[in-house]
Amino acid sequence: MSTDLVWYAAYGSNMTWSRFRCYLEGGTLAATGRAHHGARDSSHPRDTSAAWLPGRMYFATQTAYWGGGRALYDPDAAGMTASRAWLITPDQLCDIMSQEMKREPGADYALPLVPGREHRLRAGGGHYETVTCAGHLRGRPVITFCAPWAMASVAPLAPAPAYRAMIAAGLHETFGWDVQRAGWYLDSLPGGKACLTA
């Protein structure tokens, strides 16, 4: 298994290139007004791929930037989660992780390179501060972020329409799904269907 590059699996708004590139290049996303520092290495991903993660995506907890619930992932829940995998360096992934945790980029974390609850890295108690390996793709680990709690322990909360639309755009970029197909998938997720009235 090669670890000079790793796959970062995004399942929420980071499936869209316009959103994800802010974590590499820095800059402000117009939809939220949130400024990003960018990564030490701002190089574009070497590759991208659609990927299905074991576990379930759901919407819960209030996001200050979008309003409404945020996309979260429970690797231990039954189901499969649609994601977009970006092939990047471990340093780039560490800097993305720091930005997701609202920290300055530059720290190096011991990324989990094999699946299993016992190998997860918990860098804090926040919603994206637990890091897990979801499997392997083309001989490289697939790594993503999750919350330290189980999906069943939090109340579902519908996402804001703009946030849902950005995730739908990411599903279109990744899988080629049209609005109807993306909507069906999002409606099937805990907390997702309620966003029809959000």
C-alpha positions as CSV (number, residue, x, y, z in Angstrom):
1,M,0.0,0.0,0.0
2,S,1.4,3.4,-1.0
3,T,1.0,6.3,1.4
4,D,2.8,9.1,-0.5
5,L,-0.6,10.2,-1.6
6,V,-4.0,9.5,0.1
7,W,-7.6,9.9,-0.9
8,Y,-9.6,12.5,1.1
9,A,-13.3,11.5,0.8
10,A,-15.7,14.4,0.9
11,Y,-19.4,13.7,1.4
12,G,-20.8,17.2,1.9
13,S,-20.1,20.6,0.3
14,N,-16.4,19.7,-0.3
15,M,-17.5,17.5,-3.2
16,T,-17.7,20.6,-5.3
17,W,-14.4,21.8,-6.7
18,S,-15.2,25.5,-6.1
19,R,-15.6,24.7,-2.4
20,F,-12.8,22.3,-2.0
21,R,-10.2,24.4,-3.7
22,C,-10.5,27.0,-1.0
23,Y,-8.9,24.5,1.4
24,L,-5.9,24.2,-0.9
25,E,-5.5,27.6,-2.4
26,G,-7.0,29.8,0.3
27,G,-9.6,32.4,-0.3
28,T,-13.2,33.1,0.7
29,L,-16.2,31.1,-0.5
30,A,-18.9,33.6,-1.6
31,A,-21.8,31.5,-0.4
32,T,-20.7,31.6,3.2
33,G,-18.2,34.5,3.5
34,R,-15.8,32.1,5.3
35,A,-12.1,32.8,4.7
36,H,-9.7,29.8,4.4
37,H,-6.0,29.9,4.9
38,G,-5.2,27.3,2.3
39,A,-2.7,24.4,2.6
40,R,1.1,24.6,2.8
41,D,1.0,22.9,-0.6
42,S,-1.6,24.5,-2.8
43,S,-1.2,22.0,-5.7
44,H,-4.4,20.7,-7.2
45,P,-5.4,17.1,-6.5
46,R,-3.6,14.5,-8.6
47,D,-6.9,12.7,-9.3
48,T,-10.5,12.5,-8.3
49,S,-12.9,9.6,-8.1
50,A,-16.5,8.8,-7.1
51,A,-16.4,6.6,-4.0
52,W,-19.0,4.9,-1.7
53,L,-18.1,4.8,2.0
54,P,-19.5,2.2,4.4
55,G,-21.6,4.1,6.9
56,R,-24.3,6.7,6.8
57,M,-24.4,10.4,6.1
58,Y,-26.9,12.5,8.0
59,F,-27.8,16.1,8.8
60,A,-27.6,17.4,12.4
61,T,-26.2,20.2,14.6
62,Q,-26.4,23.8,13.6
63,T,-23.8,25.3,11.2
64,A,-23.0,29.0,11.7
65,Y,-21.9,29.5,8.1
66,W,-24.8,28.0,6.2
67,G,-27.6,27.9,8.8
68,G,-29.5,24.6,9.4
69,G,-28.0,21.2,9.9
70,R,-24.6,20.2,8.6
71,A,-23.6,17.0,6.7
72,L,-22.1,14.5,9.1
73,Y,-20.9,10.9,8.7
74,D,-21.3,7.9,11.0
75,P,-18.9,5.1,9.8
76,D,-20.5,2.6,12.1
77,A,-24.1,3.1,10.9
78,A,-25.7,0.8,8.4
79,G,-25.7,2.1,4.9
80,M,-23.5,3.6,2.3
81,T,-22.5,7.2,1.7
82,A,-21.8,8.8,-1.7
83,S,-18.5,10.7,-1.7
84,R,-15.9,12.3,-3.9
85,A,-12.4,11.2,-3.3
86,W,-9.6,13.7,-3.9
87,L,-6.0,12.3,-4.3
88,I,-3.7,14.6,-2.3
89,T,-0.6,14.5,-0.1
90,P,-0.8,13.6,3.6
91,D,0.4,17.1,4.4
92,Q,-2.5,18.6,2.4
93,L,-5.0,16.4,4.2
94,C,-3.5,17.5,7.6
95,D,-4.0,21.2,6.6
96,I,-7.6,20.5,5.4
97,M,-8.2,18.8,8.8
98,S,-6.8,21.9,10.6
99,Q,-9.1,24.2,8.7
100,E,-12.1,22.0,9.3
101,M,-11.2,22.3,13.0
102,K,-10.8,26.1,12.7
103,R,-7.1,25.9,13.5
104,E,-4.1,27.3,11.6
105,P,-2.7,24.9,9.0
106,G,0.8,23.5,9.5
107,A,0.2,20.7,12.1
108,D,1.0,17.1,11.2
109,Y,-1.4,14.4,12.4
110,A,-1.0,10.7,12.6
111,L,-3.5,9.9,9.9
112,P,-5.2,6.5,10.2
113,L,-4.2,4.4,7.2
114,V,-6.2,1.2,7.9
115,P,-9.9,0.8,8.7
116,G,-11.3,0.1,12.1
117,R,-12.6,2.0,15.1
118,E,-9.4,1.3,17.1
119,H,-7.3,3.1,14.5
120,R,-9.3,6.3,14.4
121,L,-7.6,9.6,15.3
122,R,-9.6,11.8,17.6
123,A,-8.1,15.3,17.5
124,G,-10.9,16.9,19.5
125,G,-14.6,16.6,20.3
126,G,-16.0,18.6,17.3
127,H,-18.2,17.4,14.5
128,Y,-15.2,16.9,12.1
129,E,-12.4,16.3,14.6
130,T,-12.4,12.5,14.4
131,V,-10.5,11.0,11.4
132,T,-11.2,7.5,10.0
133,C,-9.9,5.3,7.2
134,A,-13.0,4.1,5.2
135,G,-11.0,1.6,3.1
136,H,-8.7,1.7,0.2
137,L,-9.0,2.8,-3.4
138,R,-6.4,1.8,-6.0
139,G,-3.9,0.8,-3.3
140,R,-4.2,4.0,-1.3
141,P,-6.1,4.7,1.9
142,V,-9.4,6.6,1.8
143,I,-9.6,9.0,4.7
144,T,-12.5,11.2,5.9
145,F,-13.8,13.1,8.9
146,C,-16.6,12.2,11.3
147,A,-18.0,13.2,14.6
148,P,-17.1,11.3,17.8
149,W,-20.7,10.5,18.5
150,A,-23.1,8.0,16.9
151,M,-25.8,9.3,14.5
152,A,-28.5,8.0,16.7
153,S,-27.4,10.2,19.6
154,V,-28.2,13.5,18.0
155,A,-31.4,15.0,16.7
156,P,-31.7,15.3,12.9
157,L,-31.7,18.9,11.6
158,A,-32.5,20.0,8.1
159,P,-29.8,21.8,6.1
160,A,-30.3,25.2,4.6
161,P,-31.4,25.2,1.0
162,A,-28.1,26.8,-0.2
163,Y,-26.1,24.1,1.5
164,R,-28.3,21.4,0.2
165,A,-27.9,22.8,-3.3
166,M,-24.1,22.9,-3.0
167,I,-24.1,19.2,-2.0
168,A,-26.4,18.4,-4.9
169,A,-24.0,20.2,-7.2
170,G,-21.2,18.1,-5.8
171,L,-23.2,14.9,-6.5
172,H,-23.7,16.1,-10.1
173,E,-19.9,16.8,-10.5
174,T,-19.0,13.5,-9.0
175,F,-21.6,11.0,-10.2
176,G,-23.3,12.9,-13.0
177,W,-26.6,12.9,-11.1
178,D,-29.3,15.2,-12.2
179,V,-31.3,17.4,-9.7
180,Q,-34.0,14.7,-9.3
181,R,-31.5,11.9,-8.6
182,A,-29.5,14.0,-6.2
183,G,-32.7,15.1,-4.4
184,W,-33.8,11.5,-4.0
185,Y,-30.5,10.6,-2.4
186,L,-30.5,13.6,0.0
187,D,-34.1,13.0,0.9
188,S,-33.2,9.4,1.9
189,L,-30.7,10.6,4.6
190,P,-31.7,11.2,8.2
191,G,-32.6,14.9,8.5
192,G,-32.5,15.3,4.7
193,K,-36.1,15.1,3.7
194,A,-37.1,17.8,6.2
195,C,-35.0,20.3,4.2
196,L,-37.8,20.3,1.6
197,T,-39.5,22.8,3.9
198,A,-36.4,24.6,5.2
